[in-house]
């Protein structure tokens, strides 16, 4: 396992001795966020966000100072993905926020449950150099804009922002105008709120329909995405019972590490073996996976006669990138577990499909790019990046987190470096 394991998803508040938070709204904001269980703060402090950041630290939340707001946002995004806790970005108003927008946009589009705490210009200061329409800016990249409205609503405003981040898996920007931040406030703490993310159980008819598709398939493949990162054991168990191969999107890489019938990443990073086996499926089930152009190679991995199903908690995700034959609305772990329970009750658990000794041998031999023979093109001055990455894979500790930015260099570490589990791979722009 990697060193950063997911934290329990309770976020129910701290059990500390009663105290009074204040004397300003800024102090209350920081202390309430600490009570609600945020994990760590990354930021660049200025006059607008100093008091809120200091209050977070006073509440026991660790703080890492960044040299640039863009770095703070990407650090908080990665921290949230890898730790399972809500990361916080603390920013100055105006240019502090604009500097962080690339990182905020990445987090928002990746549905990272992250909180951005930013100061804002006073509503009456129409000539402020820091004055921009911050709500419109963050909304334009897919984040949710929230606001602390005053001393009387500060607790409700902060809880609402955290609840949205956690339960909807959204990046939330909490704006606090500096005149509001400096206004007097006094709140009794600790503040406790139930912020547990609800889990949607699928209806029995949908589970039955999914099982009917699986039973009719000779070559089923399950592809798990970001929305299934907490459902690996359940999906793997259903795949074993039904004879399905398992694969992941890039962002869920490592979810089935060590499984002899795991194909690794489906899509542009697939080896020839993985691509052939996915393309040869007569049923593809996407678990919390968009089945978008990256994961399906612009549709080339889906045969003309392949049946496609999707399981997701978000109804808007079903069929968003291509038409599907069946959409199941439900939590991936609950859906897979319920399906396996139905199969167990029927007593017909004889798997069919791809899980043959021959397929297992092929997967073991050539499904990983690092096991595919390389025609070394190194010279006395340049190193073949494939050979270099394979060598790094051999010498680096197996307990690792591979974090990759987007660019023309991203292919080799994505394809040739192994990871121990789904918390060992942090990937952008997917």
ABEGO torsion letter per residue (X at the ends): XBABBBBBBAGAEBBBBBBBBOABAAAAAAAAAAAAGBABBBBBBBAAAAAAAAAAAAAGBBBBBBABAAAAAAAAAAAAAAAGBBBBBBBBBEAAAAAAAAAAAAAAAAGBBBBBBBBBBBAABAABAABBBAAAAAAAAGBBBBBBAEAAAAAAAAAAAAAAAAAAGBBBBBBBBAAAAABBBBBBOBBBBBABBBBBBBBAAAAAAAAAAAAABABBBBBBBAAAAAAAAAAAAAAAAAGBBBBBBAAABGAABGBAABAEBBEAABBAAAAAAAAABABBBBBGBAGBAAAAGGGAABBAABBBBBBBABAAABGAABBBABBBBEBAAAAAAAAAAAAAAAGBABBBEABBAAAAAAAAAAABAAABBBBBABBAABBBAAAAAAAAAAABBABBBBBBBBEAAAAAAAAABBBABAAABBBBGX
